[in-house]
Amino acid sequence: MNAVTIKLRLHAVMIASTLVCQFAHAYSQKIIKWIDNHGVTHYGDKPPMPDEISNQSSVLNKHGVIIKKTIIEKEKATTSAKEGKQSADQKRYDRALLSSYTSIEEIELARKRNVRIDKLALEDLQQRRKRILESTEQFDKITLQKIEAQIHKQQTVIDNINQRYENDKKRFNELTAKNNQ
């Protein structure tokens, strides 16, 4: 036997063993059957998301016999899935908050930096409104209304930024108090 023949046989053995392993793995998995919200029956190897299920699912063995049946209370399943996501989001937010700031003073400096441009834009709008009102000519009411709306919108943006940073400071205090205990 030459080297090429040995390589070909080894290659064939490796392919055959890979296929056997994949077939054995696929054959050993359970089959899950569920009915969606529209009454359509589905089969798969992964459990469905809670919002995809109407109220029940079953686990079948390789012969199609039901070995486990579950009745799902949709509200509880959906609520627990949402709570899990919110909890993960909150943990991620907390880590980012703690890694971004080392003190309340840093949070306050960041707030001032972020609100500075918006305050300048607000002051500009207020000056424009003042010039229109002080002009001796008849001013355009529609232009004045647009500027008033922009002033209101800009003030809302500033208020939202301030509120976000106040929430950050409060949460930072909570987290650092926990860590210091």
Secondary structure in CASP SS format (residue, H / E / C, confidence):
PFRMAT SS
TARGET T0000
AUTHOR 0000-0000-0000
METHOD secondary structure of the structure
MODEL  1
M C 1.00
N C 1.00
A H 1.00
V H 1.00
T H 1.00
I H 1.00
K H 1.00
L H 1.00
R H 1.00
L H 1.00
H H 1.00
A H 1.00
V H 1.00
M H 1.00
I H 1.00
A H 1.00
S H 1.00
T H 1.00
L H 1.00
V H 1.00
C H 1.00
Q H 1.00
F H 1.00
A H 1.00
H H 1.00
A H 1.00
Y H 1.00
S H 1.00
Q C 1.00
K C 1.00
I E 1.00
I E 1.00
K E 1.00
W E 1.00
I E 1.00
D C 1.00
N C 1.00
H C 1.00
G C 1.00
V C 1.00
T E 1.00
H E 1.00
Y E 1.00
G E 1.00
D C 1.00
K C 1.00
P C 1.00
P C 1.00
M C 1.00
P H 1.00
D H 1.00
E H 1.00
I C 1.00
S C 1.00
N C 1.00
Q E 1.00
S E 1.00
S E 1.00
V E 1.00
L E 1.00
N C 1.00
K C 1.00
H C 1.00
G C 1.00
V C 1.00
I E 1.00
I E 1.00
K E 1.00
K E 1.00
T E 1.00
I E 1.00
I C 1.00
E C 1.00
K H 1.00
E H 1.00
K H 1.00
A H 1.00
T H 1.00
T H 1.00
S H 1.00
A H 1.00
K H 1.00
E H 1.00
G H 1.00
K H 1.00
Q H 1.00
S H 1.00
A H 1.00
D H 1.00
Q H 1.00
K H 1.00
R H 1.00
Y H 1.00
D H 1.00
R H 1.00
A H 1.00
L H 1.00
L H 1.00
S H 1.00
S H 1.00
Y C 1.00
T C 1.00
S C 1.00
I H 1.00
E H 1.00
E H 1.00
I H 1.00
E H 1.00
L H 1.00
A H 1.00
R H 1.00
K H 1.00
R H 1.00
N H 1.00
V H 1.00
R H 1.00
I H 1.00
D H 1.00
K H 1.00
L H 1.00
A H 1.00
L H 1.00
E H 1.00
D H 1.00
L H 1.00
Q H 1.00
Q H 1.00
R H 1.00
R H 1.00
K H 1.00
R H 1.00
I H 1.00
L H 1.00
E H 1.00
S C 1.00
T C 1.00
E C 1.00
Q C 1.00
F C 1.00
D C 1.00
K H 1.00
I H 1.00
T H 1.00
L H 1.00
Q H 1.00
K H 1.00
I H 1.00
E H 1.00
A H 1.00
Q H 1.00
I H 1.00
H H 1.00
K H 1.00
Q H 1.00
Q H 1.00
T H 1.00
V H 1.00
I H 1.00
D H 1.00
N H 1.00
I H 1.00
N H 1.00
Q H 1.00
R H 1.00
Y H 1.00
E H 1.00
N H 1.00
D H 1.00
K H 1.00
K H 1.00
R H 1.00
F H 1.00
N H 1.00
E H 1.00
L H 1.00
T H 1.00
A H 1.00
K H 1.00
N H 1.00
N H 1.00
Q C 1.00
END
